[in-house]
Amino acid sequence: MLLTAVAAALFASTFPIEAAGGSADPKIKAQLDQKKTPYKIDEDGDFRITVRLQSGRTQLVWVRSAVESAGTFSVREIWSPGYQAPADDFSATIANLLLTKSDRLKMGSWVKQKNMAMLVVKIPANATADQLDDAVDYAAAAADELESELTGKDDL
């Protein structure tokens, strides 16, 4: 648990998640409570979840309270960090690996946020509790797989 707290503090200090609001979405709270998913609400109103994977490893995931719209589509983002570079720029090898892995994902894609590679999965804003739960698990597994492959550590 201490490792998770240290990783969360390190992550929060190096990568601020920008939220459109500051209040937690009561729909997401109800869905996470329904699935008995432990979470903390951060200062942006997003839901921070530490997912325990079958391998025994853990992975940080955020469910954003903000809903984004494009035309008639409304989506919610689920974020999970997979890699922290030593500097703001990624090497060409890492950048190309992230592009290749994005192409192979069933949901989501890798994005660069400062020195972090973040998996961003977008789901319908009206997704069910089961769909939200599946998307959180998917994001956690995919991000942890990248972290394990690139660093062998369990820090994120």
Sine and cosine of phi, psi and omega as CSV:
sin_phi,cos_phi,sin_psi,cos_psi,sin_omega,cos_omega
0.00,0.00,-0.60,0.80,0.02,-1.00
-0.89,0.46,-0.66,0.75,0.02,-1.00
-0.86,0.50,-0.68,0.74,0.02,-1.00
-0.89,0.46,-0.68,0.74,0.01,-1.00
-0.91,0.42,-0.66,0.75,0.02,-1.00
-0.91,0.41,-0.71,0.70,0.01,-1.00
-0.88,0.47,-0.66,0.75,0.02,-1.00
-0.90,0.44,-0.65,0.76,0.01,-1.00
-0.92,0.40,-0.69,0.73,0.04,-1.00
-0.88,0.47,-0.71,0.70,-0.01,-1.00
-0.89,0.46,-0.72,0.70,-0.02,-1.00
-0.90,0.44,-0.57,0.82,-0.03,-1.00
-0.98,0.21,-0.41,0.91,-0.03,-1.00
-0.98,-0.22,-0.28,0.96,-0.04,-1.00
-0.59,-0.81,1.00,-0.05,0.05,-1.00
-0.98,0.22,0.81,-0.58,0.08,-1.00
-0.98,0.21,0.83,-0.56,-0.02,-1.00
-1.00,0.02,0.84,-0.55,0.00,-1.00
-0.92,-0.39,0.47,-0.88,0.00,-1.00
-0.98,0.19,-0.28,0.96,-0.02,-1.00
-0.67,-0.74,-0.40,-0.91,0.02,-1.00
-0.58,-0.82,0.01,1.00,-0.03,-1.00
-0.94,-0.34,0.61,-0.79,-0.02,-1.00
-0.95,0.31,0.65,-0.76,0.01,-1.00
-0.96,0.28,0.88,-0.47,-0.03,-1.00
-0.90,0.45,-0.44,0.90,0.04,-1.00
-0.91,0.42,-0.71,0.71,0.00,-1.00
-0.92,0.40,-0.66,0.75,0.04,-1.00
-0.83,0.55,-0.73,0.68,0.00,-1.00
-0.89,0.45,-0.65,0.76,-0.01,-1.00
-0.92,0.38,-0.68,0.74,0.03,-1.00
-0.91,0.41,-0.64,0.77,0.06,-1.00
-0.89,0.45,-0.66,0.75,0.03,-1.00
-0.86,0.51,-0.64,0.77,-0.01,-1.00
-1.00,0.06,0.01,1.00,-0.01,-1.00
0.85,0.52,0.64,0.77,0.03,-1.00
-1.00,0.01,0.88,-0.48,0.05,-1.00
-0.94,0.34,0.63,-0.77,-0.02,-1.00
-0.43,-0.90,0.25,-0.97,0.17,-0.99
-0.79,-0.62,0.57,-0.82,0.06,-1.00
-0.99,-0.11,0.82,-0.57,-0.04,-1.00
-1.00,0.08,-0.01,-1.00,-0.09,-1.00
-0.91,0.41,-0.30,0.95,0.03,-1.00
-1.00,-0.02,-0.07,1.00,-0.04,-1.00
1.00,0.05,0.18,0.98,0.04,-1.00
-1.00,-0.02,0.37,-0.93,-0.06,-1.00
-0.99,-0.14,0.90,-0.43,0.03,-1.00
-0.99,-0.11,0.82,-0.57,-0.07,-1.00
-0.83,-0.56,0.71,-0.70,0.17,-0.99
-0.98,-0.22,0.94,-0.33,-0.04,-1.00
-1.00,0.02,0.77,-0.64,0.10,-0.99
-1.00,-0.09,0.89,-0.46,-0.06,-1.00
-1.00,0.05,0.32,-0.95,-0.01,-1.00
-0.86,0.51,-0.45,0.89,-0.01,-1.00
-0.95,0.30,-0.19,0.98,-0.07,-1.00
0.99,-0.12,-0.20,0.98,0.04,-1.00
-0.98,0.21,0.23,-0.97,0.06,-1.00
-0.84,-0.54,0.36,-0.93,0.00,-1.00
-0.53,-0.85,0.74,-0.67,0.05,-1.00
-0.98,0.19,0.66,-0.75,0.04,-1.00
-0.64,-0.77,0.65,-0.76,0.12,-0.99
-0.90,-0.44,0.72,-0.70,0.19,-0.98
-0.97,-0.24,0.89,-0.45,-0.05,-1.00
-0.96,0.27,0.67,-0.74,0.08,-1.00
-0.97,0.23,-0.53,0.85,-0.01,-1.00
-0.91,0.43,0.62,-0.79,0.08,-1.00
-0.93,-0.36,0.75,-0.66,0.02,-1.00
-0.98,-0.22,0.55,-0.83,-0.01,-1.00
-0.81,-0.59,0.56,-0.83,0.12,-0.99
-0.61,-0.79,0.97,-0.26,-0.07,-1.00
0.89,0.45,-0.82,-0.57,-0.01,-1.00
-1.00,0.01,-0.01,1.00,-0.01,-1.00
-1.00,-0.03,0.68,-0.73,0.15,-0.99
-0.81,-0.58,0.80,-0.60,-0.07,-1.00
-0.77,-0.63,0.42,-0.91,0.10,-1.00
-0.89,-0.45,0.60,-0.80,-0.02,-1.00
-0.98,-0.22,0.62,-0.78,0.10,-0.99
-0.87,-0.50,0.82,-0.57,-0.10,-1.00
-0.90,-0.44,0.63,-0.78,0.12,-0.99
-0.53,-0.85,0.78,-0.63,-0.01,-1.00
-0.98,0.21,0.65,-0.76,0.01,-1.00
-0.86,-0.50,-0.32,0.95,-0.07,-1.00
-0.39,-0.92,0.67,-0.74,0.10,-1.00
-0.87,-0.50,0.91,-0.42,-0.01,-1.00
-0.98,0.19,0.42,-0.91,0.02,-1.00
-0.94,0.33,-0.30,0.96,0.02,-1.00
-0.64,-0.77,0.08,-1.00,-0.04,-1.00
-0.91,0.42,-0.49,0.87,-0.02,-1.00
-1.00,-0.02,0.65,-0.76,0.13,-0.99
-1.00,0.04,0.52,-0.85,0.12,-0.99
-0.93,0.37,0.34,-0.94,0.05,-1.00
-0.87,0.49,-0.58,0.82,0.00,-1.00
-0.90,0.44,-0.72,0.69,0.01,-1.00
-0.91,0.41,-0.71,0.70,-0.01,-1.00
-0.86,0.51,-0.69,0.72,0.02,-1.00
-0.92,0.38,-0.60,0.80,0.07,-1.00
-0.88,0.48,-0.69,0.72,0.00,-1.00
-0.90,0.44,-0.63,0.78,0.06,-1.00
-0.89,0.45,-0.70,0.72,0.01,-1.00
-0.89,0.46,-0.71,0.71,-0.01,-1.00
-0.92,0.39,-0.60,0.80,0.05,-1.00
-0.87,0.50,-0.64,0.77,0.00,-1.00
-0.89,0.45,-0.50,0.87,-0.08,-1.00
-1.00,-0.03,-0.18,0.98,-0.01,-1.00
-0.94,0.34,0.59,-0.81,0.09,-1.00
-0.98,0.19,-0.53,0.85,0.02,-1.00
-0.67,-0.75,0.64,-0.77,0.14,-0.99
1.00,0.08,-0.01,-1.00,0.04,-1.00
-0.37,-0.93,0.31,-0.95,0.04,-1.00
-1.00,0.07,0.70,-0.71,0.06,-1.00
-0.78,-0.63,0.38,-0.92,0.02,-1.00
-0.98,-0.20,0.79,-0.61,0.11,-0.99
-0.78,-0.63,0.97,-0.25,-0.10,-1.00
0.82,0.57,-0.90,-0.44,-0.02,-1.00
-0.97,-0.24,0.31,0.95,-0.04,-1.00
-0.93,-0.38,0.65,-0.76,0.21,-0.98
-1.00,-0.08,0.88,-0.47,-0.05,-1.00
-0.91,-0.41,0.73,-0.68,0.15,-0.99
-1.00,0.08,0.82,-0.58,0.03,-1.00
-0.89,-0.45,0.90,-0.44,0.05,-1.00
-0.96,-0.30,0.79,-0.61,0.01,-1.00
-0.95,-0.30,0.80,-0.61,0.00,-1.00
-0.83,-0.56,0.35,-0.94,0.06,-1.00
-0.83,0.55,0.65,-0.76,0.00,-1.00
-0.87,0.49,-0.42,0.91,0.01,-1.00
-0.99,-0.16,0.40,0.91,0.02,-1.00
-0.86,0.52,0.49,-0.87,0.03,-1.00
-0.97,0.24,0.18,-0.98,0.06,-1.00
-0.87,0.49,-0.63,0.77,0.03,-1.00
-0.91,0.42,-0.66,0.75,0.02,-1.00
-0.91,0.41,-0.67,0.74,0.06,-1.00
-0.87,0.49,-0.72,0.69,0.00,-1.00
-0.87,0.50,-0.70,0.72,0.03,-1.00
-0.89,0.46,-0.65,0.76,-0.02,-1.00
-0.93,0.38,-0.63,0.78,0.06,-1.00
-0.89,0.46,-0.72,0.69,0.01,-1.00
-0.89,0.45,-0.65,0.76,0.01,-1.00
-0.89,0.45,-0.74,0.67,0.00,-1.00
-0.87,0.49,-0.69,0.72,-0.01,-1.00
-0.88,0.47,-0.72,0.69,-0.04,-1.00
-0.91,0.42,-0.69,0.72,-0.04,-1.00
-0.93,0.37,-0.67,0.74,0.00,-1.00
-0.93,0.38,-0.65,0.76,0.01,-1.00
-0.92,0.40,-0.59,0.81,0.04,-1.00
-0.87,0.50,-0.69,0.73,0.02,-1.00
-0.91,0.41,-0.72,0.70,0.01,-1.00
-0.85,0.53,-0.72,0.70,-0.01,-1.00
-0.89,0.45,-0.68,0.73,-0.01,-1.00
-0.90,0.44,-0.68,0.73,-0.11,-0.99
-1.00,0.07,-0.51,0.86,-0.10,-0.99
-0.83,-0.56,-0.40,0.92,-0.09,-1.00
0.96,0.29,0.00,1.00,-0.05,-1.00
-0.99,-0.11,0.13,-0.99,0.07,-1.00
-0.75,-0.66,0.89,0.46,-0.08,-1.00
-0.98,-0.20,-0.33,0.95,-0.14,-0.99
-0.96,-0.27,0.00,0.00,0.00,0.00
